[in-house]
Amino acid sequence: MGKIYSINVSAAKGVPKEGVLKAVLVKDSGIQGDAHAGTDIRQVSLLDMESVRLQIADAAAKKATVEIKPGVYAENITTEGIALAALKIGDKLRVGAAAVLKISKIGKECHSRCAIYHQVGDCIMPRKGIFAEVLEGGEIKVGDSIEPY
């Protein structure tokens, strides 16, 4: 079983998200108040902290000045201890006590190269990021469990 390492939101698109301790997942929408919430298949984005740590180490080895931390990839939920890469479209996740997500997209198309890519030579979000639709809403908080359902 994995857990929520970080919850990240932003009021505008195109900017890194800021960490919050809790949030509300809204059915058929996404995280309440987040700029990326909506009705398409990319309502919530997830990225695993294990991949973020590898990119932090890569950036340090290359002496990059870009700050890499949860939210910088514009992911809503940074997970730990769950193999996101093993999930397939249609798989479901229970998040916290009541919320249910359904995996809807694997990977992300980057329209332009981000600062991470330019300084490190790679960005993990296009390969490691996944997207989900909110089937059942509810409050989530950092430290909550996240597991296949």
C-alpha positions in Angstrom: 0.0 0.0 0.0 1.3 3.4 -0.9 0.6 6.8 0.6 0.2 10.4 -0.4 3.6 12.1 -0.1 2.4 15.6 -1.3 -0.8 17.3 -2.5 -0.1 20.1 -5.0 -2.4 22.8 -6.4 -2.3 26.0 -8.3 -4.8 28.7 -9.2 -3.4 29.1 -12.7 -2.1 26.8 -15.4 1.6 26.9 -16.5 3.0 27.5 -13.0 4.5 25.0 -10.5 1.9 23.8 -7.9 2.3 24.6 -4.2 2.0 21.9 -1.6 -1.1 21.8 0.7 -1.8 19.5 3.6 -5.3 18.5 2.5 -7.6 18.9 -0.4 -11.1 17.9 -1.7 -11.4 15.6 -4.7 -14.6 16.5 -6.6 -16.4 13.8 -8.6 -16.0 14.2 -12.3 -13.8 17.3 -11.9 -10.5 17.0 -9.9 -9.1 18.8 -6.9 -11.3 21.7 -5.7 -9.7 25.0 -6.6 -7.0 23.6 -8.8 -6.6 25.2 -12.2 -6.4 21.8 -14.0 -9.7 20.5 -12.6 -12.3 20.0 -15.2 -14.3 17.4 -17.1 -11.7 15.9 -19.4 -9.8 12.7 -18.7 -6.9 14.5 -17.0 -8.7 15.6 -13.9 -6.0 14.6 -11.5 -2.3 14.0 -12.2 -0.1 11.7 -10.2 3.7 11.2 -10.0 5.7 8.9 -7.7 8.3 10.4 -5.3 10.7 7.6 -6.1 11.1 9.0 -9.7 11.3 12.6 -8.4 14.2 11.5 -6.1 16.0 10.0 -9.0 15.7 13.2 -11.0 16.9 15.2 -8.0 20.0 13.1 -7.9 20.5 13.4 -11.6 20.1 17.2 -11.4 22.6 17.3 -8.5 25.1 15.3 -10.5 24.8 17.7 -13.4 25.0 20.7 -11.0 21.7 22.0 -12.3 20.3 25.1 -10.6 16.6 24.2 -11.1 14.8 23.3 -7.9 13.1 19.9 -8.2 10.5 19.1 -5.6 6.9 17.8 -5.5 4.6 20.1 -7.5 7.3 21.4 -9.9 6.0 18.9 -12.5 2.4 20.3 -12.0 1.3 16.9 -10.6 -1.6 17.1 -8.1 -0.7 14.0 -6.0 2.9 12.9 -5.4 2.8 9.3 -4.2 5.2 7.1 -2.3 5.3 3.3 -2.1 2.9 2.5 -5.0 4.1 1.4 -8.4 2.3 3.9 -10.6 4.2 2.5 -13.6 2.4 -0.8 -13.2 -1.0 0.7 -13.5 -3.0 0.5 -16.7 -5.8 2.7 -18.1 -9.0 1.7 -16.4 -7.4 0.6 -13.1 -8.9 2.2 -10.0 -7.2 3.6 -6.9 -8.7 4.2 -3.4 -7.3 7.4 -2.1 -7.9 8.2 1.6 -11.1 7.0 3.2 -13.6 7.6 0.4 -12.2 8.9 -2.9 -11.8 6.6 -5.9 -9.7 7.5 -9.0 -9.8 5.7 -12.4 -6.6 5.8 -14.4 -7.4 7.5 -17.7 -4.1 8.4 -19.3 -0.5 7.3 -19.1 2.2 9.9 -19.8 2.0 13.6 -20.8 2.8 15.3 -24.1 5.1 18.3 -23.4 4.3 21.2 -25.7 7.6 22.9 -24.9 10.7 21.9 -23.0 10.6 22.9 -19.3 13.4 24.3 -17.3 14.1 20.9 -15.8 14.6 19.4 -19.3 16.9 22.3 -20.4 19.1 22.0 -17.3 19.1 18.2 -16.7 18.5 16.9 -20.2 15.4 15.0 -19.2 12.0 15.5 -17.6 10.2 12.5 -16.0 6.6 13.7 -16.2 6.0 12.7 -19.9 7.0 9.1 -19.0 6.2 8.7 -15.3 3.2 10.9 -14.9 -0.3 9.4 -15.0 -3.8 11.0 -15.1 -7.0 9.9 -13.5 -10.7 10.8 -13.4 -12.5 11.2 -10.0 -15.2 8.5 -9.7 -15.9 9.2 -6.0 -14.9 12.4 -4.3 -13.8 13.1 -0.8 -11.2 14.8 1.4 -7.6 13.6 1.1 -4.6 14.6 3.1 -0.9 14.1 3.1 -0.1 10.7 4.6 -3.4 9.1 3.5 -3.2 5.7 1.9 -3.4 5.2 -1.9 -3.9 1.7 -3.2 -5.3 -0.3 -6.1 -9.1 -0.8 -5.7 
